[in-house]
Amino acid sequence: MLRIAHISDLHVLSRTGVELRRVLFNKRVTGYANLLTHRARNYRRENLLAVIAAAAAQADHLVVTGDITNLSLEGEYVEARRLLDEAAGSAEVTVVPGNHDIYLPIILHERRFPHHFSRYMHSDLPELALALPAGHFPSVKLRGPAAIIGLTTAVPRPPFVSAGLLGREQREALARVLRHPEVARRTPVILLHHSPFDSRFRLDQLRGGLVDARELRETLQPLPRGLVLYGHLHERRHQALTTGRGALDAVCATAAALGHPDDRIRAAFNLYELDDDGRIASIRARVLEPDAQHFRTFEFPLRPESP
């Protein structure tokens, strides 16, 4: 049995605060305004620490689907790396970036994300990875019955735009990974930040969704089963991604630090169990109670809803 814990959208803040000279006169100023008016009140450090610790303790493998930082500031990278290093004592960790981790073009150009998190993006099939500014992707970890495949959808965008993009080359590389014998005999667990589904309105997708979600779903058509794990929406969801040979379980994790009265949104981690033949035995969430001391189990339906 392989147990995978899934957290997302940590939005880690620097312990030394925000240097104003780093946020003025660029896109960060809009994120900083959101921090002052919303995020600082609802994203609670005690929630984040409790979720990371519990997730790492209950799983063999911890996956983080992006937005690890809030404004991709150096102090945030350092603090996030420290938190994940501490968690790694009890579970292996795999990360992929989100739009908040590649907030500005210079962050991508200087390769700040792989500089800090490359140890969590190691691949067992490096010859199939592309050398991208956000790191080497797809990353592949072959662990028991699972092939854990990391993708990057993070690209710098103008203010008020958070859309993601895989790109043709990464989708083609993913197709090659899925055909590899060591991957094909395992259950794929695909990690990305943005939703693999289309938004209701195209404009919404261009502003905040995965621009090439349809093309990703076409790439996944040969798969009979698997998991597609993502974040970005700050709400737990479980949906069926239909393929030509079956259906994948597409599961969104909420933001790991959120304080919220709605059970679908409040801080939590998802937990997936795969048995020795790769069958997905259970999908559930562990929801943090308002006291930030206790968790309770939220069972996902065995048959997910269709988008």
Buried (B, 14 or more C-beta within 10 A) or exposed (E): EBBBBBBBBBBBBBEEEBEEEBBEEBBBBBBBEEBEEEBEEBBBEBBBBBBBBBBBEBBBBBBBBBBBBBBBBBBBBBBBBEBBEEBBEBBBBBBBBBBBBBBBBEBBEEBBBBEBBBEBBBBBBEEBBBEBBBBBBBBBBBBBBBBBBBBBBBBBBEEEEBBBBBBEEBBEBBBEBBEBEEBEEBBBBBBBBBBBBBBEEEEEBEBBBBBBBEEBBBBBEEBEBBBBBBBBBBBBBBBBBBBEEEBBBBBBBBBBBBBBEEEBBBBBBBBBBBBEEBEBBBBBBBBBEEEBEEBEEBEBEEEBEEB
